[in-house]
Amino acid sequence: MFSPKYSRRADETDMWWRNMLENPVTAQFDHRLLVCISLFSSLGLTQHRQATTTYFGTALLYGVSRAPSLRTLLPPLTKHLVGASFAMVNIQAALGIATLLYLVPVHLAATHQAGSVLLLTTVLALLTSLRRPSSIATAVRLANKRAMTFLH
């Protein structure tokens, strides 16, 4: 996996880190190793209820949000964002796998990076939709509702 052709110095002191970053075989191995470590650590930590990966956390949230007792309590925006987050995490996983299978073409790698930004955006929007509104926001919504019923 380590090839001296990636070294740019005569004494080859930069061979190990240049192979890690520039050698496609080593870069794919590193990526796959990190994925396996993340997967197995998340499985182990989930049993202790301490932490999990983005994929398992989003899938678990999607499954729990589909329960009829919780579904009636969630606002419509939150229901849509849970589905969008679950869809985005699946797209991101598929893009990551496709990027590795096709030996990291630039367009797929860039799409995978853009997908991570979209995934982060949907998860942050979901978390924002789950927070409790302030008392001022609740009062404004109530006043708007009363005004709308008064006008009709």
N, C-alpha and C positions, 0 to 999 in steps of 0.2 A: 504494500500500500504506500510506503514511503519511497518516492523516487528522487534520485539526485538531480534530475533534469529541472526540477522546480526551484532548486537552490540558485541564488544569484551571486553568491560569494564563492571565491576559489576554495576557501577552507570549509565550505558547506555548513557553517554555523547556523545559518538561517533555514536549513532544510526542514527541520521539524515543524516550525510554525508556518512556513510557506506551503508545505504539503497539507497542513490542516485547513488552510484557507483557499488554496488555489488548485489543488489536485482534486478533480471531480470525484474520483473513487473514494478518497479519504473524506471529502466533504459529505458525500452521501452516507458513508458509514457513520460519521459523527452525528449527522441529523437523525438517522435511524436509531442510533444508540440513545440519543437524548429522548426520542419519542418513547422508546421502550422503558427507559428509566422513569419518565413521567407517568407512563401507564401503570407500571408496577408499583411505583410509590403511591400513586393515587388509589390503587386498589387496596394497598396495605393501610393507608391513612384513612380511607373511607370506613374500614372496619372499626377504627378507633374514633370515628366521627370528628376528626380534627380538620381535615382538608381534603380537597379533591381537585381534579383538573377542570378546565373550562368546559370541556366536552361533557364530562359526567355531571358536573354541576348544572349545566344548561339542560341536559336531558332529564335530570331529576326534577328540576323546576318545571319543565314542560309537563312531565307526567303528573306531578302534584297539582298543577294548575288545571288539569283536565278533570279533576274530581268534582262531581256535581255540587258538593257542599261548599267548596272553595270557589268554584266558577261563578256562583251567584253573587259572591262578595267582591269579586275583582272588578275594577272599572274596565270599560271596553278598551281603553287605550292600553292598559296593562295586558289584557288578553292578547291583543294584536302584537305587542312587543315581545311577549313570551314566545309566540309562534315565530316571529321574525328572528329572534335570538337563536332559537333552535334551528331554524332553517339556515341561518348564517354560519353557525358552528359546523353544520354538516357540509355546507359549501366549502368552508375553509379546510376541513379535513380532506375532502375530495380534491381540492386544488393542491394541497400539500402532497398527497399521494401521486397525483398526476405529474406534478413538477418533478418528483424524484424518478418516476417511471420513464419520463422522457429526457432524463439526464440534464435537468435544470435549464430549459430554454428560457431566454430572457423574458419573453412575453408572459409565460406561465409564472415565472418567479415574481415578476412585477405584479401580476394579478393576485398572487398569493399574498404579497405584501399589502396591496390595497385591500384585500379581503380582511386582513387583520385589523386595519383601521375601521372598516365597516362593522366588524364584529365588536370591537371596542365601543363604537358609537351606539350600536343597538343595546349592548349590555348596560352602558351608562344611562341611556334613555329609559331602559326598563327599571333600573334602580331609582332613577328620579321619579318615575311614575308610581313607585311603591311607597314613597315617603308620605307621611301624614301632612296634609295641608295646614298652613298656619291659620290662626283664628281670624285674621283679616281676610285671607282668601276665602274662608268658609262664609264669612259675613257678606263679602262681595257676591259670591255665587248665590247665596240665599236672596239677596236684594235683587239680583238680576232675574232670578226665577220668579219672584213676586211681581216684578215689573212686567215680565213677559205674560204672566197670567192676567195681570190687570189690563194690559193692552188688548188681549184677545177676549 
